[in-house]
Amino acid sequence: MLRLLTLGRLQFLRDGPPADSIHLQPKRFALLAFLALAARDGWQQRDTLLAMFWPRGDREHARRCLRQALFHLRNELGDGVILNRGRDGITLAPGRLWCDAVALDAALLAKRPREALELYRGDFLPGVFAEGEGTAMEEWVEQTRRRLRTAVVAATWGLAEAEAGAGRLAAALELALRARMLAPDDEPGLRRHVSLLARAGDAAAALDACADFRRRLRREYDAEPSAETLALVRALREGRSPGQSAVPASVERRTILPSVQPPASAARGLGALVRPARSRRLALALSAFAGLVLAGPVVRGLLDGGNRRLMLAQFTNHTRDSLLGATVTELVRAELSKVARVDLADARAVRLPSLSAPRPAGPILVLVTGDVAPMGSGFAVSARLVSAQGGRLLGVVQEEAADTSALLPTVRRLTRRLQGNVRETFEPVDNRSLRQRVAGWLGSQAARPGLPP
């Protein structure tokens, strides 16, 4: 069966050992995606396709473009996939083409949220825009993106609510972080995430999430958080329990029915609020990453049981994606929490030059600072380990990613190297010579009962 991948990437695969990728022009790819999503609605009229994909120019030129597009698609798909009815009707044959967006709609309608989360790898048709071709295709692509993303966010919060209700806070926090990254402008979602962090006893991370959201609001929209969010911050600072449940029961559970019909108008509803091009690029980049499975539950398995602590500073973000630094910080924190207790600090509170003076011994043993910097079309993530006692640089690691779709494996590689450095710092070093260690081992064996002297 042919496979059309439209969520977070653009791929058209022909099954085989291995799967063979087929290259399509963006508009032909979008046309095939439209036919796949519209298949359940029956036959599509050629005039509908002409108005959506070729609205400019004379009618004969548009018909010629549609005929050429269908000719190329048939060559790639093979016989019997694109069907005609008379001179005007077009549809796809059932069971001949699998599309991830169609499968996602089916999972959402059947209330299979975990399957939907696995299918959602990012925004629908990322990077496909038709700004020079009229508004109908652009509106359909944008509305489909928004509809699928909104439905997946609602499904994610529903799963988070179930995990929190069962007492599995680590899993609930993973899901909450994923929902936040899918909808970074969702302020009620921020409060749900913060309430979960507070419930898990991580008030520092909760305050840090609020501070990052406030900075982003100021930078992107010149706005401030709502009074409800500010009241939540005050409660956290005063050590009071937030008056809001971790995941309110009002999380939307209604099924969002798919619609692939072309928009009737180019007018945007007032509910869209402000959507600058910069925020659109950020949402596309983050959603490609957010669709991936996050890196395991947050586990606080402390070495040697007790007071081995790291202080993690917010990664300094030098890229144009304003949430990338916070995302990397949160993922690094989750991974490092597997080997030590991790406390978060503002990057301005950790200044490397000031670490040259010796510090008194204390429970915080290592400081972790880092940067996310652009590198060609991708970016580089670097981190530094610094001794909190003497200010000694313990190690520097760096990993590179071609684009945001490679963010998760990049952070995993980085944190694996960091974990090795942290373990070397925390675990006692055996400075005995090889002869002394062999003699000690022989002595321990001789002392075992039942062994001849």
Buried (B, 14 or more C-beta within 10 A) or exposed (E): EBBBBBBBBBBBBBEEEEEEEBEBEEBBBBBBBBBBBBBEEEBBEBEBBBBBBBBEEEEEEBBEBBEEBBEEBEEBBEEEBBBEEEEEEBBBEEEBBBBBBBBBBBBBBEEBBEBBBBBBBBBBBBEBBBEEBBBBBBBBBBBBBBBBBBBBBBBBBBBBBBBBEEEBBBBBBBBBBBBBBBBBBBBBBBBBBBBBBBBBEBBBBBBBBBBBBBEBBEEBEEEEBBEEBEBBBEBBEEEEEBEBBBBEEEBEEEBBEBBBBBBEEEEEEEEEEEEEEEBBEBBBBBBBBBBBEBBEBBEBEBBEEEEBBBBBBBBBBEBEBBBBBBBBBBBBBBBBBBBBBBBBBEBEEBEEEEBEEEBEEEEBBBBBBBBBBEBEEBBBBBBBBBBBBEBEEBBEBBBBBEEBBBBBEBBBBBBEBBBEBBEEBBEEEEEEEEEEEEEEEEEEEEEEEEEEE
